[in-house]
Amino acid sequence: MKLIKLGLIGLTALSLAACGETSRQVSDSSTAQSTSLVEGQVKETLSIVIALEEDGKEVDTATKKLEVSEGTSVLEALKKEYEVVEEGGFIASIEGMKQNDEVGKYWMYEVNNTEATVGAAEYELQDGDEVKWFLNASQ
């Protein structure tokens, strides 16, 4: 009986490995987007921009243009390109710039100049989104 279970587990693992990630790029002259095939699902590649701001001033060296897969959250895109420290479910530091509880300086974000109403892990990016993370003292 144990031999049959081990055989089934091995067969399942082999099947899953054979169904691994497959991707392809499709060029389309009408858009700058590409398409990837992941586990049988077609996903678009989105072009986005992430910028960081501290004390009302944009951090020039921290602005990045990225390509991410459809379904990527703001938090996933941030972690892909920046050094991020989380504490208790909140962003505590990005690229070494730390929040400061004493002066009420916390990391917040907006997308396309609109403050987000959900957490960064829940906000799903769209093509062309411009995300700005800002570290400013609340007033």
C-alpha angles and dihedrals in degrees: 000000000000090000091055092049091049090049092051092048091050092048091049092050091049091049092050092049090051090052092055126139117308121185138181134177119230119197118215120182093206095060139027091228126107131201129230129194111221119177092333095312122110112226127182122229110235128207113221139162126223121194132179126216129188125188092350095307125107114237098233097199092051100060111108135181110216141183114217135171122261108268095036115141125224089249093051091051091048093051091046093062108020139052103253130185118195127195123185093345094308131103107255099173140008119192090344094306103127132201116241118217093190094064096030094250110155137163113256131166141209133192120215091350093305121113111240120246095200134052120275091249090059100043109096114208124235129204112282095018117154111207121194122190112197132191106198134145111256115243 
